[in-house]
Amino acid sequence: MVGTMQASPACNSDIAVLVRPGGNDSVVEKKVLLADLARCELVRLGIDLPPVRVQAVRAEFFRDLELLDDDAASTWLAGTGLSEEDFNTVMTDFAAVLTVEAHHRERLVPRVELHRRLMGARTRTLAG
């Protein structure tokens, strides 16, 4: 079934992580904020986001959904209520986040571990 993600390596791709709803609108709002900040960071750093990068993100998005040809992707997109422009805005958001993440990855690695430890401790405490 198109649009249904089953357990597969694609479910852990960067795109799948960005698309995952997270349970509520607050999570989506934070993802949009992240994307907006990433776009601003690209400008601040003077990093160009080439159309080929956005196209690669788009291709990965459709591959994750197993929409492997243009007709299948177009049919799926038509059913979403999004225009091509709307969809490209979101794909550009994703590409911006991934590009900024790659730029800052080395600096962020230690903080990722801190977040993991905090989340793990919180989960253990809540589990009793």
C-alpha positions as CSV (number, residue, x, y, z in Angstrom):
1,M,0.0,0.0,0.0
2,V,1.4,3.4,-1.0
3,G,2.3,5.6,1.9
4,T,2.4,2.9,4.5
5,M,5.9,2.5,5.9
6,Q,6.9,-0.9,7.2
7,A,9.9,-1.8,9.1
8,S,12.8,-1.6,6.7
9,P,16.1,0.2,6.4
10,A,14.2,3.1,4.8
11,C,12.4,3.7,8.1
12,N,15.6,4.9,9.6
13,S,16.8,7.1,6.7
14,D,17.4,10.8,7.4
15,I,14.3,11.6,5.3
16,A,12.2,9.1,7.3
17,V,13.3,10.7,10.5
18,L,12.4,14.2,9.3
19,V,9.0,13.0,8.0
20,R,8.1,10.9,11.1
21,P,5.1,12.8,12.7
22,G,6.3,12.4,16.3
23,G,2.9,12.1,17.9
24,N,1.6,15.7,17.9
25,D,1.6,19.1,16.2
26,S,4.2,20.4,18.6
27,V,6.8,18.1,17.2
28,V,5.9,19.1,13.7
29,E,6.2,22.8,14.6
30,K,9.7,22.1,16.0
31,K,10.7,20.4,12.8
32,V,9.5,23.4,10.8
33,L,11.4,25.7,13.1
34,L,14.5,23.5,12.6
35,A,14.1,23.7,8.9
36,D,13.7,27.5,9.0
37,L,16.7,27.9,11.2
38,A,18.7,25.6,8.8
39,R,17.8,27.7,5.8
40,C,18.9,30.8,7.8
41,E,22.1,29.1,8.8
42,L,22.9,28.2,5.1
43,V,22.6,31.9,4.3
44,R,24.7,32.9,7.3
45,L,27.4,30.5,6.3
46,G,27.2,31.4,2.6
47,I,26.5,27.8,1.7
48,D,24.5,27.3,-1.5
49,L,21.9,24.6,-1.6
50,P,22.1,23.4,-5.2
51,P,18.9,22.1,-6.9
52,V,20.7,18.7,-7.4
53,R,20.8,18.3,-3.6
54,V,17.1,19.0,-3.3
55,Q,16.4,16.6,-6.1
56,A,18.4,13.9,-4.3
57,V,16.4,14.4,-1.2
58,R,13.2,14.2,-3.3
59,A,14.4,11.0,-4.9
60,E,15.2,9.5,-1.5
61,F,11.8,10.5,-0.2
62,F,10.1,8.7,-3.0
63,R,12.4,5.7,-2.8
64,D,11.6,5.3,0.9
65,L,7.9,5.1,-0.1
66,E,8.8,2.6,-2.9
67,L,7.4,5.1,-5.5
68,L,10.1,4.3,-8.1
69,D,8.8,6.0,-11.2
70,D,7.5,9.4,-12.1
71,D,3.9,8.3,-12.7
72,A,3.7,6.6,-9.2
73,A,5.2,9.7,-7.5
74,S,2.9,12.1,-9.4
75,T,-0.2,10.0,-8.5
76,W,0.9,9.9,-4.9
77,L,1.6,13.6,-4.8
78,A,-1.8,14.4,-6.4
79,G,-3.5,12.5,-3.5
80,T,-1.7,14.5,-0.8
81,G,-3.4,17.8,-1.5
82,L,0.1,19.4,-1.9
83,S,1.1,21.3,-5.0
84,E,4.4,20.6,-6.6
85,E,5.6,23.9,-5.2
86,D,4.5,23.0,-1.7
87,F,6.2,19.6,-2.0
88,N,9.4,21.3,-3.2
89,T,9.3,23.7,-0.3
90,V,9.3,20.8,2.1
91,M,12.0,18.9,0.2
92,T,14.1,22.1,0.3
93,D,13.5,22.3,4.1
94,F,14.8,18.7,4.4
95,A,17.8,19.4,2.2
96,A,18.7,22.4,4.3
97,V,18.5,20.5,7.6
98,L,20.6,17.7,6.2
99,T,23.2,20.1,4.7
100,V,23.5,22.1,7.9
101,E,23.7,18.9,10.0
102,A,26.6,17.6,7.8
103,H,28.4,21.0,8.1
104,H,28.2,21.0,11.9
105,R,28.3,17.2,12.5
106,E,31.7,17.0,14.2
107,R,30.9,19.8,16.6
108,L,27.6,18.3,17.5
109,V,28.6,14.7,18.2
110,P,29.4,15.3,21.9
111,R,26.1,17.0,22.4
112,V,24.2,14.1,20.7
113,E,25.6,11.8,23.4
114,L,24.5,14.1,26.2
115,H,21.0,14.2,24.7
116,R,20.9,10.3,24.5
117,R,22.0,10.0,28.1
118,L,19.4,12.5,29.3
119,M,16.6,10.8,27.3
120,G,17.6,7.4,28.5
121,A,17.6,8.5,32.2
122,R,14.2,10.2,31.7
123,T,12.7,7.1,30.1
124,R,14.1,4.8,32.9
125,T,12.7,7.2,35.6
126,L,9.3,7.4,34.0
127,A,9.2,3.6,33.6
128,G,9.6,3.3,37.4
